[in-house]
């Protein structure tokens, strides 16, 4: 009799445990929505200096739905542009994926939706298959635009919804980059971990200082700003400087490559603003501008020295890009 009661109590306890145990999203039928937005940028030798583009990878597990939406803007729509995708991460091997034939003005589109019966490029089972692979838009043998799908693609947090692309952003709006907060894109300011192969929220400001005693322009000062919005896919790098002695001189921005090497690479001119003593250097992926050193993500630039030099290689300002948290 006692044994029977014990067995009955044990069965009830086990059954109750199963009822109260949390089910996995898949077993519970819970929807998991991921929505990754990326901007394509022009390589250094791109044939079209105005080209811009974006890639949106949308996945809805409950609906068993994947969308692959590619936009290419400001190109000749009558020229045959093609989509090529790396066959595996870091392989350097690319496969032809599609022709871009849908047109609207000077813009081209490729919109694929598995819910409507479309197959994903290269026969992928889901958008997750593109993680770590490079996507290119080509015109003949030339690469017009490209991007790297991050290893955490689709990790934008929460229910990504099925909203619009938002390509009409109002990023760069005037202002002096050396003072005040950056008035560009709004959005999620939450800091996220930024690996070298991932897109994270970044908000970082670095002061650039003269090199110490004997500085050629001791009153010159500058700031470097790094800004990224994971949800919007936008990445920006800006340098603003004041007190730049432009008269008879040109100035360029140099970044250390590789890290901790002491070797610096010229990444572009510090452009003079309206014949003043102010200069700036800007890169904005929304506008199709590639990040310096060919970086895919701002996180790749951490722990590198930054210098502003004149045409005679004299250092006027210097600093270091700290790790991104």
Phi and psi restraints in degrees (value plus and minus 20) as a CYANA .aco file:
   2 UNK   PHI     -83.9   -43.9
   2 UNK   PSI     -61.2   -21.2
   3 UNK   PHI     -83.9   -43.9
   3 UNK   PSI     -59.0   -19.0
   4 UNK   PHI     -82.6   -42.6
   4 UNK   PSI     -63.0   -23.0
   5 UNK   PHI     -83.6   -43.6
   5 UNK   PSI     -59.0   -19.0
   6 UNK   PHI     -83.8   -43.8
   6 UNK   PSI     -63.3   -23.3
   7 UNK   PHI     -84.6   -44.6
   7 UNK   PSI     -62.4   -22.4
   8 UNK   PHI     -81.8   -41.8
   8 UNK   PSI     -60.7   -20.7
   9 UNK   PHI     -86.0   -46.0
   9 UNK   PSI     -59.9   -19.9
  10 UNK   PHI     -84.8   -44.8
  10 UNK   PSI     -64.1   -24.1
  11 UNK   PHI     -82.2   -42.2
  11 UNK   PSI     -63.2   -23.2
  12 UNK   PHI     -83.1   -43.1
  12 UNK   PSI     -60.6   -20.6
  13 UNK   PHI     -83.7   -43.7
  13 UNK   PSI     -64.6   -24.6
  14 UNK   PHI     -84.1   -44.1
  14 UNK   PSI     -64.4   -24.4
  15 UNK   PHI     -82.0   -42.0
  15 UNK   PSI     -62.2   -22.2
  16 UNK   PHI     -85.1   -45.1
  16 UNK   PSI     -57.0   -17.0
  17 UNK   PHI     -81.5   -41.5
  17 UNK   PSI     -62.2   -22.2
  18 UNK   PHI     -83.7   -43.7
  18 UNK   PSI     -58.6   -18.6
  19 UNK   PHI     -88.1   -48.1
  19 UNK   PSI     -55.7   -15.7
  20 UNK   PHI    -108.3   -68.3
  20 UNK   PSI     -37.5     2.5
  21 UNK   PHI     -85.3   -45.3
  21 UNK   PSI     115.8   155.8
  22 UNK   PHI     -89.1   -49.1
  22 UNK   PSI     116.7   156.7
  23 UNK   PHI    -106.1   -66.1
  23 UNK   PSI     129.6   169.6
  24 UNK   PHI     -87.4   -47.4
  24 UNK   PSI     137.1   177.1
  25 UNK   PHI     -74.0   -34.0
  25 UNK   PSI     -58.4   -18.4
  26 UNK   PHI     -86.5   -46.5
  26 UNK   PSI     -64.9   -24.9
  27 UNK   PHI     -89.0   -49.0
  27 UNK   PSI     -54.3   -14.3
  28 UNK   PHI    -100.3   -60.3
  28 UNK   PSI     -27.9    12.1
  29 UNK   PHI      55.0    95.0
  29 UNK   PSI      -3.3    36.7
  30 UNK   PHI     -93.0   -53.0
  30 UNK   PSI     121.4   161.4
  31 UNK   PHI     -99.2   -59.2
  31 UNK   PSI     119.6   159.6
  32 UNK   PHI    -140.8  -100.8
  32 UNK   PSI      97.6   137.6
  33 UNK   PHI    -136.0   -96.0
  33 UNK   PSI     107.4   147.4
  34 UNK   PHI    -144.2  -104.2
  34 UNK   PSI     122.8   162.8
  35 UNK   PHI    -164.8  -124.8
  35 UNK   PSI      80.1   120.1
  36 UNK   PHI    -124.9   -84.9
  36 UNK   PSI     108.0   148.0
  37 UNK   PHI    -136.2   -96.2
  37 UNK   PSI     111.8   151.8
  38 UNK   PHI    -153.9  -113.9
  38 UNK   PSI     127.7   167.7
  39 UNK   PHI    -125.9   -85.9
  39 UNK   PSI     114.6   154.6
  40 UNK   PHI    -104.6   -64.6
  40 UNK   PSI     125.2   165.2
  41 UNK   PHI    -143.9  -103.9
  41 UNK   PSI     139.9   179.9
  42 UNK   PHI    -105.2   -65.2
  42 UNK   PSI     110.8   150.8
  43 UNK   PHI     -89.3   -49.3
  43 UNK   PSI     148.7   188.7
  44 UNK   PHI     -78.8   -38.8
  44 UNK   PSI     -53.5   -13.5
  45 UNK   PHI    -124.7   -84.7
  45 UNK   PSI       8.6    48.6
  46 UNK   PHI     -82.2   -42.2
  46 UNK   PSI     120.7   160.7
  47 UNK   PHI     -95.7   -55.7
  47 UNK   PSI     -37.8     2.2
  48 UNK   PHI    -143.5  -103.5
  48 UNK   PSI      90.5   130.5
  49 UNK   PHI     -95.7   -55.7
  49 UNK   PSI     -29.0    11.0
  50 UNK   PHI    -128.7   -88.7
  50 UNK   PSI     -25.6    14.4
  51 UNK   PHI     -82.4   -42.4
  51 UNK   PSI     120.6   160.6
  52 UNK   PHI    -159.3  -119.3
  52 UNK   PSI     143.3   183.3
  53 UNK   PHI    -191.3  -151.3
  53 UNK   PSI     147.0   187.0
  54 UNK   PHI    -165.9  -125.9
  54 UNK   PSI     134.1   174.1
  55 UNK   PHI    -149.5  -109.5
  55 UNK   PSI     108.6   148.6
  56 UNK   PHI    -139.6   -99.6
  56 UNK   PSI     105.0   145.0
  57 UNK   PHI    -133.7   -93.7
  57 UNK   PSI      91.1   131.1
  58 UNK   PHI    -136.8   -96.8
  58 UNK   PSI     112.0   152.0
  59 UNK   PHI    -154.0  -114.0
  59 UNK   PSI     114.3   154.3
  60 UNK   PHI    -149.7  -109.7
  60 UNK   PSI      85.4   125.4
  61 UNK   PHI     -88.4   -48.4
  61 UNK   PSI     -58.2   -18.2
  62 UNK   PHI     -85.7   -45.7
  62 UNK   PSI     -56.9   -16.9
  63 UNK   PHI    -104.0   -64.0
  63 UNK   PSI     -23.8    16.2
  64 UNK   PHI      29.8    69.8
  64 UNK   PSI      32.2    72.2
  65 UNK   PHI    -146.5  -106.5
  65 UNK   PSI     115.2   155.2
  66 UNK   PHI    -149.6  -109.6
  66 UNK   PSI     118.2   158.2
  67 UNK   PHI    -142.1  -102.1
  67 UNK   PSI     118.1   158.1
  68 UNK   PHI    -144.4  -104.4
  68 UNK   PSI      83.1   123.1
  69 UNK   PHI    -135.9   -95.9
  69 UNK   PSI      96.1   136.1
  70 UNK   PHI    -136.1   -96.1
  70 UNK   PSI     110.1   150.1
  71 UNK   PHI    -139.2   -99.2
  71 UNK   PSI     114.6   154.6
  72 UNK   PHI    -146.6  -106.6
  72 UNK   PSI     100.8   140.8
  73 UNK   PHI    -133.5   -93.5
  73 UNK   PSI     130.4   170.4
  74 UNK   PHI      41.6    81.6
  74 UNK   PSI      27.0    67.0
  75 UNK   PHI    -146.1  -106.1
  75 UNK   PSI     151.4   191.4
  76 UNK   PHI     -97.9   -57.9
  76 UNK   PSI      89.0   129.0
  77 UNK   PHI     -89.9   -49.9
  77 UNK   PSI     -35.4     4.6
  78 UNK   PHI    -106.4   -66.4
  78 UNK   PSI     -28.8    11.2
  79 UNK   PHI    -107.9   -67.9
  79 UNK   PSI     125.9   165.9
  80 UNK   PHI    -102.4   -62.4
  80 UNK   PSI      81.7   121.7
  81 UNK   PHI    -114.7   -74.7
  81 UNK   PSI     125.6   165.6
  82 UNK   PHI    -149.0  -109.0
  82 UNK   PSI     132.5   172.5
  83 UNK   PHI    -121.6   -81.6
  83 UNK   PSI     106.4   146.4
  84 UNK   PHI    -143.6  -103.6
  84 UNK   PSI     121.6   161.6
  85 UNK   PHI    -152.2  -112.2
  85 UNK   PSI     119.0   159.0
  86 UNK   PHI     -83.7   -43.7
  86 UNK   PSI     115.5   155.5
  87 UNK   PHI     -95.5   -55.5
  87 UNK   PSI     -44.5    -4.5
  88 UNK   PHI    -176.2  -136.2
  88 UNK   PSI     136.0   176.0
  89 UNK   PHI     -76.0   -36.0
  89 UNK   PSI     111.4   151.4
  90 UNK   PHI      40.8    80.8
  90 UNK   PSI      -2.3    37.7
  91 UNK   PHI    -101.2   -61.2
  91 UNK   PSI     -48.1    -8.1
  92 UNK   PHI      56.0    96.0
  92 UNK   PSI     -19.2    20.8
  93 UNK   PHI    -118.8   -78.8
  93 UNK   PSI     105.8   145.8
  94 UNK   PHI    -136.0   -96.0
  94 UNK   PSI     130.7   170.7
  95 UNK   PHI    -145.8  -105.8
  95 UNK   PSI     121.3   161.3
  96 UNK   PHI     -84.0   -44.0
  96 UNK   PSI     115.8   155.8
  97 UNK   PHI    -137.1   -97.1
  97 UNK   PSI     -57.9   -17.9
  98 UNK   PHI    -192.5  -152.5
  98 UNK   PSI     137.5   177.5
  99 UNK   PHI    -111.5   -71.5
  99 UNK   PSI     124.0   164.0
 100 UNK   PHI    -115.9   -75.9
 100 UNK   PSI      80.2   120.2
 101 UNK   PHI    -132.7   -92.7
 101 UNK   PSI     -38.2     1.8
 102 UNK   PHI     -97.1   -57.1
 102 UNK   PSI     104.0   144.0
 103 UNK   PHI    -141.3  -101.3
 103 UNK   PSI     133.8   173.8
 104 UNK   PHI    -177.2  -137.2
 104 UNK   PSI      82.5   122.5
 105 UNK   PHI      45.2    85.2
 105 UNK   PSI    -147.1  -107.1
 106 UNK   PHI    -116.8   -76.8
 106 UNK   PSI       2.0    42.0
 107 UNK   PHI    -136.3   -96.3
 107 UNK   PSI     129.9   169.9
 108 UNK   PHI    -143.4  -103.4
 108 UNK   PSI     131.7   171.7
 109 UNK   PHI    -159.3  -119.3
 109 UNK   PSI     131.6   171.6
 110 UNK   PHI    -157.6  -117.6
 110 UNK   PSI      92.2   132.2
 111 UNK   PHI    -142.3  -102.3
 111 UNK   PSI      94.2   134.2
 112 UNK   PHI    -141.6  -101.6
 112 UNK   PSI     116.0   156.0
 113 UNK   PHI    -160.1  -120.1
 113 UNK   PSI      93.3   133.3
 114 UNK   PHI     -85.1   -45.1
 114 UNK   PSI     -43.8    -3.8
 115 UNK   PHI     -85.2   -45.2
 115 UNK   PSI     -46.7    -6.7
 116 UNK   PHI    -115.3   -75.3
 116 UNK   PSI     -11.4    28.6
 117 UNK   PHI      73.4   113.4
 117 UNK   PSI     -16.6    23.4
 118 UNK   PHI     -96.0   -56.0
 118 UNK   PSI     125.4   165.4
 119 UNK   PHI    -113.3   -73.3
 119 UNK   PSI     122.3   162.3
 120 UNK   PHI     -92.7   -52.7
 120 UNK   PSI     134.1   174.1
 121 UNK   PHI     -76.7   -36.7
 121 UNK   PSI     123.2   163.2
 122 UNK   PHI      41.2    81.2
 122 UNK   PSI      -0.3    39.7
 123 UNK   PHI      47.7    87.7
 123 UNK   PSI       5.7    45.7
 124 UNK   PHI     -81.8   -41.8
 124 UNK   PSI     125.7   165.7
 125 UNK   PHI     -99.4   -59.4
 125 UNK   PSI     -46.7    -6.7
 126 UNK   PHI    -180.6  -140.6
 126 UNK   PSI     150.5   190.5
 127 UNK   PHI     -84.7   -44.7
 127 UNK   PSI     -41.1    -1.1
 128 UNK   PHI     -82.4   -42.4
 128 UNK   PSI     -41.3    -1.3
 129 UNK   PHI     -87.6   -47.6
 129 UNK   PSI     -36.6     3.4
 130 UNK   PHI    -110.6   -70.6
 130 UNK   PSI     -22.5    17.5
 131 UNK   PHI     -78.1   -38.1
 131 UNK   PSI     111.6   151.6
 132 UNK   PHI      60.2   100.2
 132 UNK   PSI     -18.0    22.0
 133 UNK   PHI    -124.5   -84.5
 133 UNK   PSI     129.5   169.5
 134 UNK   PHI    -111.6   -71.6
 134 UNK   PSI     120.0   160.0
 135 UNK   PHI    -133.4   -93.4
 135 UNK   PSI     112.2   152.2
 136 UNK   PHI    -149.8  -109.8
 136 UNK   PSI     123.6   163.6
 137 UNK   PHI    -126.8   -86.8
 137 UNK   PSI     103.4   143.4
 138 UNK   PHI    -138.6   -98.6
 138 UNK   PSI     132.4   172.4
 139 UNK   PHI    -146.0  -106.0
 139 UNK   PSI      83.2   123.2
 140 UNK   PHI      45.1    85.1
 140 UNK   PSI    -145.6  -105.6
 141 UNK   PHI    -112.3   -72.3
 141 UNK   PSI     -22.8    17.2
 142 UNK   PHI    -114.8   -74.8
 142 UNK   PSI     120.4   160.4
 143 UNK   PHI    -109.1   -69.1
 143 UNK   PSI      99.5   139.5
 144 UNK   PHI    -106.3   -66.3
 144 UNK   PSI     -65.6   -25.6
 145 UNK   PHI    -165.5  -125.5
 145 UNK   PSI     136.3   176.3
 146 UNK   PHI    -178.6  -138.6
 146 UNK   PSI     141.8   181.8
 147 UNK   PHI    -177.1  -137.1
 147 UNK   PSI     142.9   182.9
 148 UNK   PHI    -131.0   -91.0
 148 UNK   PSI     105.9   145.9
 149 UNK   PHI     -93.8   -53.8
 149 UNK   PSI     100.5   140.5
 150 UNK   PHI     -85.5   -45.5
 150 UNK   PSI     137.1   177.1
 151 UNK   PHI     -87.4   -47.4
 151 UNK   PSI     -39.7     0.3
 152 UNK   PHI    -127.7   -87.7
 152 UNK   PSI      10.2    50.2
 153 UNK   PHI     -72.0   -32.0
 153 UNK   PSI     116.1   156.1
 154 UNK   PHI      70.0   110.0
 154 UNK   PSI     -20.7    19.3
 155 UNK   PHI    -113.9   -73.9
 155 UNK   PSI      23.7    63.7
 156 UNK   PHI    -100.3   -60.3
 156 UNK   PSI     -21.9    18.1
 157 UNK   PHI      71.2   111.2
 157 UNK   PSI     109.2   149.2
 158 UNK   PHI      45.9    85.9
 158 UNK   PSI    -182.0  -142.0
 159 UNK   PHI    -101.1   -61.1
 159 UNK   PSI      87.4   127.4
 160 UNK   PHI     -89.4   -49.4
 160 UNK   PSI     -36.7     3.3
 161 UNK   PHI      48.4    88.4
 161 UNK   PSI    -192.8  -152.8
 162 UNK   PHI    -146.5  -106.5
 162 UNK   PSI      27.9    67.9
 163 UNK   PHI     -98.2   -58.2
 163 UNK   PSI    -197.1  -157.1
 164 UNK   PHI     -97.6   -57.6
 164 UNK   PSI     155.7   195.7
 165 UNK   PHI    -100.1   -60.1
 165 UNK   PSI     -52.3   -12.3
 166 UNK   PHI      48.4    88.4
 166 UNK   PSI      17.5    57.5
 167 UNK   PHI     -97.0   -57.0
 167 UNK   PSI     -25.2    14.8
 168 UNK   PHI    -109.1   -69.1
 168 UNK   PSI       4.4    44.4
 169 UNK   PHI     -70.5   -30.5
 169 UNK   PSI     139.6   179.6
 170 UNK   PHI    -138.0   -98.0
 170 UNK   PSI      39.0    79.0
 171 UNK   PHI     -86.8   -46.8
 171 UNK   PSI     -98.4   -58.4
 172 UNK   PHI     -98.4   -58.4
 172 UNK   PSI      93.3   133.3
 173 UNK   PHI    -149.7  -109.7
 173 UNK   PSI      71.6   111.6
 174 UNK   PHI      21.6    61.6
 174 UNK   PSI    -178.8  -138.8
 175 UNK   PHI      65.3   105.3
 175 UNK   PSI     137.4   177.4
 176 UNK   PHI    -113.2   -73.2
 176 UNK   PSI     102.8   142.8
 177 UNK   PHI     -88.5   -48.5
 177 UNK   PSI     -29.3    10.7
 178 UNK   PHI    -111.5   -71.5
 178 UNK   PSI     -28.0    12.0
 179 UNK   PHI    -153.4  -113.4
 179 UNK   PSI     127.7   167.7
 180 UNK   PHI      54.3    94.3
 180 UNK   PSI     154.0   194.0
 181 UNK   PHI     -99.6   -59.6
 181 UNK   PSI     131.1   171.1
 182 UNK   PHI     -86.7   -46.7
 182 UNK   PSI     103.2   143.2
 183 UNK   PHI    -111.4   -71.4
 183 UNK   PSI      -4.4    35.6
 184 UNK   PHI     -95.2   -55.2
 184 UNK   PSI    -155.2  -115.2
 185 UNK   PHI     -77.9   -37.9
 185 UNK   PSI     120.6   160.6
 186 UNK   PHI    -105.9   -65.9
 186 UNK   PSI    -175.4  -135.4
 187 UNK   PHI      91.6   131.6
 187 UNK   PSI    -179.9  -139.9
 188 UNK   PHI     -95.4   -55.4
 188 UNK   PSI      96.8   136.8
 189 UNK   PHI    -114.5   -74.5
 189 UNK   PSI     -16.1    23.9
 190 UNK   PHI     -84.5   -44.5
 190 UNK   PSI     108.9   148.9
 191 UNK   PHI     -94.4   -54.4
 191 UNK   PSI     117.9   157.9
 192 UNK   PHI    -147.3  -107.3
 192 UNK   PSI     141.3   181.3
 193 UNK   PHI     -85.3   -45.3
 193 UNK   PSI     117.1   157.1
 194 UNK   PHI    -143.3  -103.3
 194 UNK   PSI      76.9   116.9
 195 UNK   PHI    -100.8   -60.8
 195 UNK   PSI     148.1   188.1
 196 UNK   PHI     -86.1   -46.1
 196 UNK   PSI     -38.9     1.1
 197 UNK   PHI    -136.9   -96.9
 197 UNK   PSI      10.0    50.0
 198 UNK   PHI    -160.0  -120.0
 198 UNK   PSI     137.9   177.9
 199 UNK   PHI    -125.4   -85.4
 199 UNK   PSI      99.0   139.0
 200 UNK   PHI    -149.6  -109.6
 200 UNK   PSI     143.7   183.7
 201 UNK   PHI     -89.5   -49.5
 201 UNK   PSI     107.5   147.5
 202 UNK   PHI    -154.7  -114.7
 202 UNK   PSI     114.2   154.2
 203 UNK   PHI    -162.9  -122.9
 203 UNK   PSI      83.1   123.1
 204 UNK   PHI    -158.9  -118.9
 204 UNK   PSI     117.3   157.3
 205 UNK   PHI    -148.9  -108.9
 205 UNK   PSI     111.0   151.0
 206 UNK   PHI    -146.7  -106.7
 206 UNK   PSI     107.1   147.1
 207 UNK   PHI    -102.4   -62.4
 207 UNK   PSI     114.9   154.9
 208 UNK   PHI    -123.6   -83.6
 208 UNK   PSI     108.7   148.7
 209 UNK   PHI    -138.3   -98.3
 209 UNK   PSI     133.8   173.8
 210 UNK   PHI     -79.9   -39.9
 210 UNK   PSI     134.7   174.7
 211 UNK   PHI     -94.3   -54.3
 211 UNK   PSI      -7.5    32.5
 212 UNK   PHI      87.1   127.1
 212 UNK   PSI    -171.2  -131.2
 213 UNK   PHI     -77.7   -37.7
 213 UNK   PSI     117.2   157.2
 214 UNK   PHI      60.1   100.1
 214 UNK   PSI      -6.9    33.1
 215 UNK   PHI     -80.5   -40.5
 215 UNK   PSI     116.1   156.1
 216 UNK   PHI     -87.1   -47.1
 216 UNK   PSI     -45.3    -5.3
 217 UNK   PHI    -162.3  -122.3
 217 UNK   PSI      59.1    99.1
 218 UNK   PHI     -83.1   -43.1
 218 UNK   PSI     -40.9    -0.9
 219 UNK   PHI    -110.2   -70.2
 219 UNK   PSI     -24.8    15.2
 220 UNK   PHI     -91.6   -51.6
 220 UNK   PSI     119.5   159.5
 221 UNK   PHI    -165.0  -125.0
 221 UNK   PSI     140.5   180.5
 222 UNK   PHI    -178.6  -138.6
 222 UNK   PSI     147.4   187.4
 223 UNK   PHI    -157.8  -117.8
 223 UNK   PSI     122.7   162.7
 224 UNK   PHI    -131.6   -91.6
 224 UNK   PSI     109.8   149.8
 225 UNK   PHI    -140.6  -100.6
 225 UNK   PSI     111.3   151.3
 226 UNK   PHI    -135.5   -95.5
 226 UNK   PSI     110.1   150.1
 227 UNK   PHI    -161.3  -121.3
 227 UNK   PSI     109.2   149.2
 228 UNK   PHI    -162.2  -122.2
 228 UNK   PSI     123.0   163.0
 229 UNK   PHI    -144.0  -104.0
 229 UNK   PSI      87.3   127.3
 230 UNK   PHI     -80.5   -40.5
 230 UNK   PSI     -62.5   -22.5
 231 UNK   PHI     -86.2   -46.2
 231 UNK   PSI     -57.5   -17.5
 232 UNK   PHI    -109.4   -69.4
 232 UNK   PSI     -35.9     4.1
 233 UNK   PHI      59.5    99.5
 233 UNK   PSI     -11.3    28.7
 234 UNK   PHI    -109.7   -69.7
 234 UNK   PSI     118.3   158.3
 235 UNK   PHI    -152.1  -112.1
 235 UNK   PSI     115.1   155.1
 236 UNK   PHI    -156.1  -116.1
 236 UNK   PSI     122.1   162.1
 237 UNK   PHI    -148.9  -108.9
 237 UNK   PSI     108.0   148.0
 238 UNK   PHI    -155.3  -115.3
 238 UNK   PSI     118.6   158.6
 239 UNK   PHI    -144.9  -104.9
 239 UNK   PSI     108.9   148.9
 240 UNK   PHI    -143.2  -103.2
 240 UNK   PSI     120.6   160.6
 241 UNK   PHI    -156.6  -116.6
 241 UNK   PSI     127.4   167.4
 242 UNK   PHI    -143.4  -103.4
 242 UNK   PSI     135.9   175.9
 243 UNK   PHI      50.2    90.2
 243 UNK   PSI       9.4    49.4
 244 UNK   PHI    -101.4   -61.4
 244 UNK   PSI     100.3   140.3
 245 UNK   PHI     -99.3   -59.3
 245 UNK   PSI      56.1    96.1
 246 UNK   PHI     -90.3   -50.3
 246 UNK   PSI     -43.2    -3.2
 247 UNK   PHI     -76.5   -36.5
 247 UNK   PSI      92.7   132.7
 248 UNK   PHI      56.5    96.5
 248 UNK   PSI     -11.0    29.0
 249 UNK   PHI    -153.5  -113.5
 249 UNK   PSI     137.0   177.0
 250 UNK   PHI    -143.0  -103.0
 250 UNK   PSI     131.7   171.7
 251 UNK   PHI    -148.8  -108.8
 251 UNK   PSI     124.3   164.3
 252 UNK   PHI    -152.0  -112.0
 252 UNK   PSI     136.6   176.6
 253 UNK   PHI    -116.1   -76.1
 253 UNK   PSI     114.5   154.5
 254 UNK   PHI    -142.8  -102.8
 254 UNK   PSI     118.6   158.6
 255 UNK   PHI    -141.3  -101.3
 255 UNK   PSI     125.8   165.8
 256 UNK   PHI     -91.6   -51.6
 256 UNK   PSI     112.3   152.3
 257 UNK   PHI    -171.8  -131.8
 257 UNK   PSI     100.0   140.0
 258 UNK   PHI     -98.5   -58.5
 258 UNK   PSI    -198.3  -158.3
 259 UNK   PHI     -75.5   -35.5
 259 UNK   PSI     123.3   163.3
 260 UNK   PHI      37.9    77.9
 260 UNK   PSI       2.9    42.9
 261 UNK   PHI    -116.3   -76.3
 261 UNK   PSI     -42.1    -2.1
 262 UNK   PHI      57.4    97.4
 262 UNK   PSI     -19.4    20.6
 263 UNK   PHI    -116.4   -76.4
 263 UNK   PSI     110.3   150.3
 264 UNK   PHI    -137.4   -97.4
 264 UNK   PSI     123.4   163.4
 265 UNK   PHI    -138.1   -98.1
 265 UNK   PSI     114.5   154.5
 266 UNK   PHI     -90.8   -50.8
 266 UNK   PSI     100.6   140.6
 267 UNK   PHI    -131.6   -91.6
 267 UNK   PSI     -18.2    21.8
 268 UNK   PHI     126.6   166.6
 268 UNK   PSI     146.6   186.6
 269 UNK   PHI    -101.6   -61.6
 269 UNK   PSI     123.1   163.1
 270 UNK   PHI    -106.2   -66.2
 270 UNK   PSI      80.0   120.0
 271 UNK   PHI     -95.9   -55.9
 271 UNK   PSI     114.0   154.0
 272 UNK   PHI     -92.9   -52.9
 272 UNK   PSI     121.0   161.0
 273 UNK   PHI    -123.8   -83.8
 273 UNK   PSI      91.6   131.6
 274 UNK   PHI      29.7    69.7
 274 UNK   PSI      27.9    67.9
 275 UNK   PHI      35.9    75.9
 275 UNK   PSI       6.1    46.1
 276 UNK   PHI    -118.4   -78.4
 276 UNK   PSI    -191.6  -151.6
 277 UNK   PHI    -118.9   -78.9
 277 UNK   PSI       6.0    46.0
 278 UNK   PHI    -130.9   -90.9
 278 UNK   PSI     122.7   162.7
 279 UNK   PHI    -155.5  -115.5
 279 UNK   PSI     139.3   179.3
 280 UNK   PHI    -171.4  -131.4
 280 UNK   PSI     135.5   175.5
 281 UNK   PHI    -157.1  -117.1
 281 UNK   PSI     108.5   148.5
 282 UNK   PHI    -157.2  -117.2
 282 UNK   PSI     122.5   162.5
 283 UNK   PHI    -157.7  -117.7
 283 UNK   PSI     109.2   149.2
 284 UNK   PHI    -157.5  -117.5
 284 UNK   PSI      93.6   133.6
 285 UNK   PHI     -85.6   -45.6
 285 UNK   PSI     -46.0    -6.0
 286 UNK   PHI     -79.4   -39.4
 286 UNK   PSI     -52.2   -12.2
 287 UNK   PHI    -110.3   -70.3
 287 UNK   PSI     -12.1    27.9
 288 UNK   PHI      63.5   103.5
 288 UNK   PSI     -12.5    27.5
 289 UNK   PHI    -104.0   -64.0
 289 UNK   PSI     106.2   146.2
 290 UNK   PHI     -94.2   -54.2
 290 UNK   PSI     129.0   169.0
 291 UNK   PHI     -90.3   -50.3
 291 UNK   PSI     134.9   174.9
 292 UNK   PHI     -81.3   -41.3
 292 UNK   PSI     134.7   174.7
 293 UNK   PHI      43.3    83.3
 293 UNK   PSI      -4.0    36.0
 294 UNK   PHI      50.1    90.1
 294 UNK   PSI      -0.6    39.4
 295 UNK   PHI     -86.0   -46.0
 295 UNK   PSI     121.9   161.9
 296 UNK   PHI    -105.6   -65.6
 296 UNK   PSI     -50.8   -10.8
 297 UNK   PHI    -155.6  -115.6
 297 UNK   PSI     127.8   167.8
 298 UNK   PHI     -77.2   -37.2
 298 UNK   PSI     -52.0   -12.0
 299 UNK   PHI     -80.6   -40.6
 299 UNK   PSI     -42.5    -2.5
 300 UNK   PHI     -86.9   -46.9
 300 UNK   PSI     -40.8    -0.8
 301 UNK   PHI    -111.8   -71.8
 301 UNK   PSI     -17.3    22.7
 302 UNK   PHI     -86.5   -46.5
 302 UNK   PSI     134.8   174.8
 303 UNK   PHI      41.5    81.5
 303 UNK   PSI      11.3    51.3
 304 UNK   PHI    -137.2   -97.2
 304 UNK   PSI     124.7   164.7
 305 UNK   PHI     -94.5   -54.5
 305 UNK   PSI     130.5   170.5
 306 UNK   PHI    -145.7  -105.7
 306 UNK   PSI     114.8   154.8
 307 UNK   PHI    -157.8  -117.8
 307 UNK   PSI     128.1   168.1
 308 UNK   PHI    -134.4   -94.4
 308 UNK   PSI     101.8   141.8
 309 UNK   PHI    -143.4  -103.4
 309 UNK   PSI     138.2   178.2
 310 UNK   PHI    -113.7   -73.7
 310 UNK   PSI    -194.4  -154.4
 311 UNK   PHI     -86.7   -46.7
 311 UNK   PSI     -36.0     4.0
 312 UNK   PHI    -116.9   -76.9
 312 UNK   PSI      -8.2    31.8
 313 UNK   PHI      50.6    90.6
 313 UNK   PSI       1.4    41.4
 314 UNK   PHI    -103.5   -63.5
 314 UNK   PSI     111.1   151.1
 315 UNK   PHI    -104.3   -64.3
 315 UNK   PSI     104.9   144.9
 316 UNK   PHI    -124.5   -84.5
 316 UNK   PSI     -55.3   -15.3
 317 UNK   PHI    -158.4  -118.4
 317 UNK   PSI     132.2   172.2
 318 UNK   PHI    -173.2  -133.2
 318 UNK   PSI     139.2   179.2
 319 UNK   PHI    -194.5  -154.5
 319 UNK   PSI    -196.2  -156.2
 320 UNK   PHI    -156.6  -116.6
 320 UNK   PSI     116.5   156.5
 321 UNK   PHI    -100.8   -60.8
 321 UNK   PSI      96.6   136.6
 322 UNK   PHI     -97.6   -57.6
 322 UNK   PSI     148.4   188.4
 323 UNK   PHI     -80.3   -40.3
 323 UNK   PSI     128.1   168.1
 324 UNK   PHI    -119.1   -79.1
 324 UNK   PSI     106.7   146.7
